[in-house]
Amino acid sequence: MKLKKLNEGLKESLINNGLTEANVLQQDTFSTIKSGADCLILAPVGSGKTTTIVINVIQQLVKEGEQSPRALIVVQDKDKVLEMIAMFEKYGKHTDLTVFGVNEKGDMEYDKNFISGGIDVLVGTPGKLSEMFTTAGYNVNRLKMFIVDDADPILKLRHETRIMRISNSIVKTQRIIFATDLTERVESLADKMLDEPFEFDYDDEDFEEDEDEEAESGDVEEVKED
C-alpha cells in the first residue's frame, strides 16, 4: 500500500497520526481488497487487522453513499465495537463517512431510528446484527463490503448461523474474513461464505521482519504530499 494511492482525506489522517508506512499485512492485501475480491486473511494478534479493515473500508467508501449501509462489519463484543468506531473516527476524520456501532446492550429502537437516517458503515456484534436484520433494522441490498473481524472467538461462541443468515441474504458484495488461525470453524465459514477467495496467511515472524527493518532505518520519515 502506497500513501499516494489513498484518497486525500484518508491520507491526511494517516499522516497526522504517524501512520506513513504500511506493515506487511496492509501492504500485501491492499490491492486485492481494493479489487473487490473475497478474502480470507489469517494473521497473529497485534498484526494490525483492525487497522487494515478501517483503512480499506474508508478507501472503498469515499464516494457519496446510499441511505442504507455500504459496509457491514461483524466484531466479537461491545469492546471491539467501541475500538473500531474509535479507529474510524481517528482515520476518517477528513471524510464524510457516517459510522455507527450496535451491541446487545444498546436500545433497539434508538439503533433502528439512527440507521434509518442514513449511515455508511455499521459495526456490530453477531447477535445484535442478526436480531436487527430479522426485524428489518437495516437494509443489506446496497452493501459493498461484508467483513468478519477476529472470526476465531466469534465462531467459538457458535455465531456461524447468524453470520450466514446475513451473508445469504446479500445478493452481491465483497466478503472478507479476518482470523488469527485457520481453525475448523473458520475454514467451514470460509467455505460457505466466500466465493473463490484470495488467501493470505502470516505468522509472527512476518511482523518481526517489519520491526527489524524499522529498527535498522531509524525513525520513519514523514511522507511528503505530492
Secondary structure, 3 states (H helix, E strand, C coil): CCHHHCCHHHHHHHHHCCCCCCCHHHHHHHHHHHHCCCEEEECCCCCCHHHHHHHHHHHHCCCCCCCCCCEEEECCCHHHHHHHHHHHHHHCCCCCCCEEEECCCCCHHHHHHHHHCCCCEEEECHHHHHHHHHCCCCCCCCCCEEEECCHHHHHHCCCHHHHHHHHHHCCCCEEEEEECCCCHHHHHHHHHHCCCCEEEECCHHHHHHHHHHHHHHCCCCCCCCC
